[in-house]
Amino acid sequence: MQFKRLKRAPVILVLLVLALVCGLRLRNPDFFDRLERMTYDLRVRTAQKFPAPTATNLAFVSMEESSIAAVKNGKLGYHFGLYWPRQVYGRLVEELSAQGAKTVAFDVLFGELRHDHPPVQMADGSLMESDDFFALQMRRAGNVLLAVEPGLVPPDLFLTNAFTFGDISTEKDSDGVLRRVKAFRFVRRWHPLIENAAQKNGLSLSDILIEKDRIILPLEDGQTIEIPLDGNGEMDIKSKKALAGEPTKARPFTDERVWHMGIVLAAQELKLDLDHADVDLPHERITLRGTNSVKRVIPVDRDGYFDIDWRLKPNDPRLLRAPIENLLWQDRQRLLDRTNELRDDFRGKLVVFGSAAQGPDLTDRGATPLENDTLLVSKYWNVANSVITGRFIQRTTLITEMALIIFLGLLAAFLTWQLRAFTASATTLLLICSYIGLTFFVFVEFRFWLPVIFPVIGAILCEYVSLVTYRVVFEEREQRRIKSVFSKIVAPSVVNELL
């Protein structure tokens, strides 16, 4: 095959197009980023049709409309309205503990104590506050994970009796789809003296101001409470009743690293040591190690976010699911010593409790790559499944993507320049289909996210269109001119041979 001679103008045109595409990729406008994420969602849904390793002990206990009715109508031995007292959750923990659940994670924020909730009558006839009952059951079970968010931490009564806690924050992409989560966040825990002062004055902890030498609590009447800090950033907690040897200084707050709830769930299964995790954000990885040489390396970006390997919908048959009233009913039967027909389906399970009831303040719904409207509580077991199975979404680096853009752009330009118009079009289409097929294959098999939009639209199509336009505008016009000149002095067959 004889190659056509390169010309300066088309070469410059090809290089200009590549420079433009690479410049756009560096800026990465939201429009193109959204298109890329749409292609990613399509790959996720395609991957659902192929088998992949899945954890076998994930479970979901849900609050449904039927659950609200069962608690309200007294079938379970008590009558409570829509917003349940904490004793209901305590009874759930009691039953799951009796069944042998490995871990129980709550997708519920317990932001404050509720002394107004009705007490629990114990077996000996005494009464116990609802919050205390919940704390008691958590301490007995020893496997309860509580939810926290930045600015909202459960009271010490719950934190000290729960096994640990996990972050449940949700951050969707600009198109409203939840695709990724942050591996951990830092949550601020205030000193009890400051917490009590804020609660006494009706302040939110987020309203507290921090300065170099003082903590300021702004009051509603315009006044402030100021707590001075020394050069070490500590406050004086000495009191007249202080005993000899007790500390007289304390830090006003501590910032604690809180891992995502899904990671905490998986850590209980794999016995990962989250306290000694190797967090290397500059190199975009987090390494978790556990017993028996278990190691998981989570690929993250420089801000600590990673893409969820979405595999399990809330109605997936591989996910054990039951409404909460089923377990509350079993708990009541155990208390009545009617254990003949009781089941222990949740033995060894990693259980997530969340709401599936309808209502804006009852459940958290939204879009994921799997479904346009689903329960976002599903992020926990999908993250846990990813860590347990060791399958994570890997993205190409920026350098690799740039190399792909340049390579595919030059290849498309070469084929368009060397081949005749129809052949070049067919070859370009084949190149596009082959590359897109490759992106789907590597995602399904290896969970590797190859970019589509900039390599295909930005590189291949733009180079093809620009060179075809050049050939039409300049080369064919030149051929028409030559034909008109020579057709007057030589035979048409000779002219065609020359062209």
Secondary structure, 3 states (H helix, E strand, C coil): CCCCCCCHHHHHHHHHHHHHHHHHHHHCCHHHHHHHHHHHHHHHHHHCCCCCCCCCCEEEEEECHHHHHHHHHCCCCCCCCCCCCHHHHHHHHHHHHHHCCCEEEECCCCCCCCCCCCCEECCCCCEECHHHHHHHHHHHHCCEEEEEECCECCCHHHHCCCCEEEECCCCCCCCCECCEEECEEEEEEECHHHHHHHHHCCCCHHHCEECCCEEEEECCCCCEEEEECCCCCCEECCCCCCCCCCCCEECCEEEEEEEEHHHHHHHHHHCECHHHCEEEHHHCEEEEEEHHHCEEEEECCCCCEEECCCCCCCCCCCCEEEEHHHHHHHHHHHHCCCCCCCCCCCCCCEEEEEECCCCCCCCCEEECCCCCCEECCHHHHHHHHHHHHCCCCEECCHHHHHHHHHHHHHHHHHHHHHCCHHHHHHHHHHHHHHHHHHHHHHHHHHCEECCCHHHHHHHHHHHHHHHHHHHHHHHHHHHHHHHHHHCCCCCHHHHHHHC
